[in-house]
Amino acid sequence: MKTVLVIEDNAENLRLMTYVLNRAGYQVISAGNGEEGVEMAVQELPFFIIMDIQLPGISGIEAARRIRASKADGTIPIIAVTSFAQKGDREKALAAGCDGYFEKPFDPLTLMAQIHKVIGVAEKEG
């Protein structure tokens, strides 16, 4: 079973993402802030990362930059999610090294298909 790191400070959003990811066959580990998320990304080397942009401590944008600058770099897809989308947020997230960007609320029925499209995984591979 492949491991996914979810960096999310909202318990309800984390619960929903965990449910969707578990149903798709992924094991979920989580971090509640950007600093912890960076540490876990480096230690655990997850299959992919879902990261909230609005986090306590460092932002998801800064966490993505730090992950890209760490030994965990390169091949781990990072998908940014946010509920407070501002003009230019998508561009900032992609420039920081994120591979995808979703706005909350997301549709739990189509979330995995969207994630798999971003990370280049066929639906049945998950």
C-alpha atoms as an extended CHARMM CRD file, in Angstrom:
* protein
*
       126  EXT
         1         1  MET       CA              0.0000000000        0.0000000000        0.0000000000  PROA      1               0.0000000000
         2         2  LYS       CA              1.4010000000        3.3750000000       -1.0300000000  PROA      2               0.0000000000
         3         3  THR       CA              1.6750000000        6.1310000000        1.5650000000  PROA      3               0.0000000000
         4         4  VAL       CA              0.3100000000        9.6390000000        1.0650000000  PROA      4               0.0000000000
         5         5  LEU       CA              1.2170000000       12.5980000000        3.2680000000  PROA      5               0.0000000000
         6         6  VAL       CA             -1.6210000000       15.0390000000        3.9300000000  PROA      6               0.0000000000
         7         7  ILE       CA             -0.4910000000       18.3570000000        5.4230000000  PROA      7               0.0000000000
         8         8  GLU       CA             -3.6990000000       19.9010000000        6.7250000000  PROA      8               0.0000000000
         9         9  ASP       CA             -4.5570000000       21.7840000000        9.9250000000  PROA      9               0.0000000000
        10        10  ASN       CA             -8.3560000000       21.4800000000        9.6590000000  PROA      10              0.0000000000
        11        11  ALA       CA             -9.5510000000       18.2270000000       11.2790000000  PROA      11              0.0000000000
        12        12  GLU       CA            -12.6910000000       17.9760000000        9.1220000000  PROA      12              0.0000000000
        13        13  ASN       CA            -10.7750000000       18.4540000000        5.8660000000  PROA      13              0.0000000000
        14        14  LEU       CA             -8.1710000000       15.9320000000        7.0270000000  PROA      14              0.0000000000
        15        15  ARG       CA            -10.8900000000       13.4120000000        7.8720000000  PROA      15              0.0000000000
        16        16  LEU       CA            -12.5140000000       13.7910000000        4.4480000000  PROA      16              0.0000000000
        17        17  MET       CA             -9.2230000000       13.5330000000        2.5530000000  PROA      17              0.0000000000
        18        18  THR       CA             -8.1720000000       10.5310000000        4.6230000000  PROA      18              0.0000000000
        19        19  TYR       CA            -11.4720000000        8.7860000000        3.8890000000  PROA      19              0.0000000000
        20        20  VAL       CA            -11.1810000000        9.3970000000        0.1370000000  PROA      20              0.0000000000
        21        21  LEU       CA             -7.5310000000        8.3110000000        0.0250000000  PROA      21              0.0000000000
        22        22  ASN       CA             -8.1410000000        5.1910000000        2.1490000000  PROA      22              0.0000000000
        23        23  ARG       CA            -11.0160000000        4.1630000000       -0.1350000000  PROA      23              0.0000000000
        24        24  ALA       CA             -8.6300000000        4.4740000000       -3.0850000000  PROA      24              0.0000000000
        25        25  GLY       CA             -6.1760000000        2.1030000000       -1.3810000000  PROA      25              0.0000000000
        26        26  TYR       CA             -3.6690000000        4.5540000000        0.0750000000  PROA      26              0.0000000000
        27        27  GLN       CA             -2.2600000000        4.6610000000        3.5900000000  PROA      27              0.0000000000
        28        28  VAL       CA             -2.4440000000        8.2020000000        4.9730000000  PROA      28              0.0000000000
        29        29  ILE       CA              0.0130000000        9.9220000000        7.2810000000  PROA      29              0.0000000000
        30        30  SER       CA             -0.6160000000       13.5010000000        8.2840000000  PROA      30              0.0000000000
        31        31  ALA       CA              0.9710000000       16.6580000000        9.6010000000  PROA      31              0.0000000000
        32        32  GLY       CA             -0.8450000000       19.6410000000       11.0920000000  PROA      32              0.0000000000
        33        33  ASN       CA              1.6160000000       22.3630000000       10.0910000000  PROA      33              0.0000000000
        34        34  GLY       CA              4.1810000000       23.1430000000        7.4230000000  PROA      34              0.0000000000
        35        35  GLU       CA              7.3050000000       22.4690000000        9.4790000000  PROA      35              0.0000000000
        36        36  GLU       CA              6.0880000000       19.0240000000       10.5460000000  PROA      36              0.0000000000
        37        37  GLY       CA              5.0280000000       18.3290000000        6.9630000000  PROA      37              0.0000000000
        38        38  VAL       CA              8.5020000000       19.0900000000        5.6170000000  PROA      38              0.0000000000
        39        39  GLU       CA             10.0730000000       16.7880000000        8.2280000000  PROA      39              0.0000000000
        40        40  MET       CA              7.6520000000       13.9740000000        7.4340000000  PROA      40              0.0000000000
        41        41  ALA       CA              8.1580000000       14.3640000000        3.6820000000  PROA      41              0.0000000000
        42        42  VAL       CA             11.9180000000       13.9680000000        4.1110000000  PROA      42              0.0000000000
        43        43  GLN       CA             11.6360000000       11.0380000000        6.5530000000  PROA      43              0.0000000000
        44        44  GLU       CA              8.7760000000        9.1040000000        4.9550000000  PROA      44              0.0000000000
        45        45  LEU       CA              9.2260000000        9.8620000000        1.2230000000  PROA      45              0.0000000000
        46        46  PRO       CA              5.5070000000        9.4720000000        0.4670000000  PROA      46              0.0000000000
        47        47  PHE       CA              4.0840000000        8.5390000000       -2.9460000000  PROA      47              0.0000000000
        48        48  PHE       CA              2.5490000000       12.0240000000       -3.1320000000  PROA      48              0.0000000000
        49        49  ILE       CA              1.6930000000       14.9570000000       -0.8560000000  PROA      49              0.0000000000
        50        50  ILE       CA             -1.5470000000       16.8930000000       -0.4860000000  PROA      50              0.0000000000
        51        51  MET       CA             -0.8320000000       20.2200000000        1.1710000000  PROA      51              0.0000000000
        52        52  ASP       CA             -3.0640000000       22.9840000000        2.4250000000  PROA      52              0.0000000000
        53        53  ILE       CA             -1.7440000000       26.4380000000        1.5400000000  PROA      53              0.0000000000
        54        54  GLN       CA             -3.0580000000       28.1900000000        4.6760000000  PROA      54              0.0000000000
        55        55  LEU       CA             -1.1060000000       26.4700000000        7.4690000000  PROA      55              0.0000000000
        56        56  PRO       CA              0.0240000000       27.5630000000       10.9220000000  PROA      56              0.0000000000
        57        57  GLY       CA              3.7200000000       28.4190000000       11.0160000000  PROA      57              0.0000000000
        58        58  ILE       CA              5.1410000000       28.3350000000        7.5120000000  PROA      58              0.0000000000
        59        59  SER       CA              2.6890000000       28.3870000000        4.6100000000  PROA      59              0.0000000000
        60        60  GLY       CA              2.1410000000       25.5100000000        2.2330000000  PROA      60              0.0000000000
        61        61  ILE       CA              4.0080000000       27.5260000000       -0.3990000000  PROA      61              0.0000000000
        62        62  GLU       CA              7.0890000000       27.7580000000        1.8290000000  PROA      62              0.0000000000
        63        63  ALA       CA              6.7440000000       24.0940000000        2.8360000000  PROA      63              0.0000000000
        64        64  ALA       CA              6.7030000000       23.0890000000       -0.8480000000  PROA      64              0.0000000000
        65        65  ARG       CA              9.8620000000       25.1520000000       -1.4590000000  PROA      65              0.0000000000
        66        66  ARG       CA             11.5920000000       23.4680000000        1.4880000000  PROA      66              0.0000000000
        67        67  ILE       CA             10.5560000000       19.9910000000        0.3370000000  PROA      67              0.0000000000
        68        68  ARG       CA             11.8720000000       20.7430000000       -3.1570000000  PROA      68              0.0000000000
        69        69  ALA       CA             15.1660000000       21.9740000000       -1.6440000000  PROA      69              0.0000000000
        70        70  SER       CA             15.5160000000       18.8820000000        0.5830000000  PROA      70              0.0000000000
        71        71  LYS       CA             16.7300000000       15.3810000000       -0.1090000000  PROA      71              0.0000000000
        72        72  ALA       CA             13.0520000000       14.4250000000       -0.6400000000  PROA      72              0.0000000000
        73        73  ASP       CA             12.9500000000       16.6430000000       -3.7340000000  PROA      73              0.0000000000
        74        74  GLY       CA             12.1770000000       15.9950000000       -7.2860000000  PROA      74              0.0000000000
        75        75  THR       CA              9.9280000000       13.0740000000       -7.7930000000  PROA      75              0.0000000000
        76        76  ILE       CA              7.3270000000       13.4040000000       -5.0180000000  PROA      76              0.0000000000
        77        77  PRO       CA              4.2620000000       15.0830000000       -6.5070000000  PROA      77              0.0000000000
        78        78  ILE       CA              2.8410000000       17.8800000000       -4.3460000000  PROA      78              0.0000000000
        79        79  ILE       CA             -0.7650000000       18.9520000000       -4.7520000000  PROA      79              0.0000000000
        80        80  ALA       CA             -1.7190000000       22.2580000000       -3.1510000000  PROA      80              0.0000000000
        81        81  VAL       CA             -5.2480000000       22.7720000000       -1.8270000000  PROA      81              0.0000000000
        82        82  THR       CA             -6.7960000000       25.9240000000       -0.4430000000  PROA      82              0.0000000000
        83        83  SER       CA            -10.1590000000       27.2480000000        0.6020000000  PROA      83              0.0000000000
        84        84  PHE       CA             -9.1120000000       30.9000000000        0.4160000000  PROA      84              0.0000000000
        85        85  ALA       CA             -8.0430000000       31.1800000000       -3.1920000000  PROA      85              0.0000000000
        86        86  GLN       CA             -6.5480000000       34.5620000000       -3.9880000000  PROA      86              0.0000000000
        87        87  LYS       CA             -5.5460000000       35.8640000000       -7.3860000000  PROA      87              0.0000000000
        88        88  GLY       CA             -2.1130000000       34.4920000000       -8.1820000000  PROA      88              0.0000000000
        89        89  ASP       CA             -2.2070000000       31.6390000000       -5.6380000000  PROA      89              0.0000000000
        90        90  ARG       CA             -2.1830000000       28.9390000000       -8.3080000000  PROA      90              0.0000000000
        91        91  GLU       CA              0.8510000000       30.5130000000       -9.9720000000  PROA      91              0.0000000000
        92        92  LYS       CA              2.6660000000       30.8770000000       -6.6250000000  PROA      92              0.0000000000
        93        93  ALA       CA              1.9890000000       27.2480000000       -5.7310000000  PROA      93              0.0000000000
        94        94  LEU       CA              3.2030000000       25.9600000000       -9.0820000000  PROA      94              0.0000000000
        95        95  ALA       CA              6.2800000000       28.2230000000       -8.9490000000  PROA      95              0.0000000000
        96        96  ALA       CA              7.1040000000       26.8340000000       -5.4750000000  PROA      96              0.0000000000
        97        97  GLY       CA              7.2090000000       23.3100000000       -6.8880000000  PROA      97              0.0000000000
        98        98  CYS       CA              3.6370000000       22.0730000000       -6.6040000000  PROA      98              0.0000000000
        99        99  ASP       CA              2.4450000000       19.8190000000       -9.4040000000  PROA      99              0.0000000000
       100       100  GLY       CA             -1.2480000000       20.5910000000       -9.0280000000  PROA      100             0.0000000000
       101       101  TYR       CA             -3.6240000000       23.0110000000       -7.3450000000  PROA      101             0.0000000000
       102       102  PHE       CA             -7.1970000000       22.4320000000       -6.1730000000  PROA      102             0.0000000000
       103       103  GLU       CA             -9.6430000000       24.7840000000       -4.5230000000  PROA      103             0.0000000000
       104       104  LYS       CA            -11.7980000000       23.6600000000       -1.5980000000  PROA      104             0.0000000000
       105       105  PRO       CA            -14.4460000000       22.5450000000       -1.3180000000  PROA      105             0.0000000000
       106       106  PHE       CA            -13.6060000000       19.6740000000       -3.6240000000  PROA      106             0.0000000000
       107       107  ASP       CA            -15.9330000000       16.9310000000       -4.7700000000  PROA      107             0.0000000000
       108       108  PRO       CA            -14.9880000000       13.7310000000       -2.8920000000  PROA      108             0.0000000000
       109       109  LEU       CA            -16.4640000000       11.6600000000       -5.7370000000  PROA      109             0.0000000000
       110       110  THR       CA            -14.0520000000       13.0820000000       -8.3180000000  PROA      110             0.0000000000
       111       111  LEU       CA            -11.0640000000       13.9490000000       -6.0960000000  PROA      111             0.0000000000
       112       112  MET       CA             -9.0740000000       10.7590000000       -6.7500000000  PROA      112             0.0000000000
       113       113  ALA       CA             -9.5200000000       11.0260000000      -10.5110000000  PROA      113             0.0000000000
       114       114  GLN       CA             -8.2390000000       14.6100000000      -10.3550000000  PROA      114             0.0000000000
       115       115  ILE       CA             -5.2710000000       13.6170000000       -8.1670000000  PROA      115             0.0000000000
       116       116  HSD       CA             -4.3790000000       10.6580000000      -10.3660000000  PROA      116             0.0000000000
       117       117  LYS       CA             -4.4990000000       12.8960000000      -13.4350000000  PROA      117             0.0000000000
       118       118  VAL       CA             -2.0330000000       15.3390000000      -11.8160000000  PROA      118             0.0000000000
       119       119  ILE       CA              0.3990000000       12.6430000000      -10.6680000000  PROA      119             0.0000000000
       120       120  GLY       CA              0.1180000000       10.5650000000      -13.8310000000  PROA      120             0.0000000000
       121       121  VAL       CA             -1.4100000000        7.4110000000      -12.3400000000  PROA      121             0.0000000000
       122       122  ALA       CA             -4.0320000000        5.4010000000      -14.1860000000  PROA      122             0.0000000000
       123       123  GLU       CA             -7.1840000000        4.9780000000      -12.0860000000  PROA      123             0.0000000000
       124       124  LYS       CA             -6.7000000000        1.2300000000      -11.6000000000  PROA      124             0.0000000000
       125       125  GLU       CA             -3.0460000000        1.5880000000      -10.5020000000  PROA      125             0.0000000000
       126       126  GLY       CA             -3.8550000000        3.6180000000       -7.3460000000  PROA      126             0.0000000000
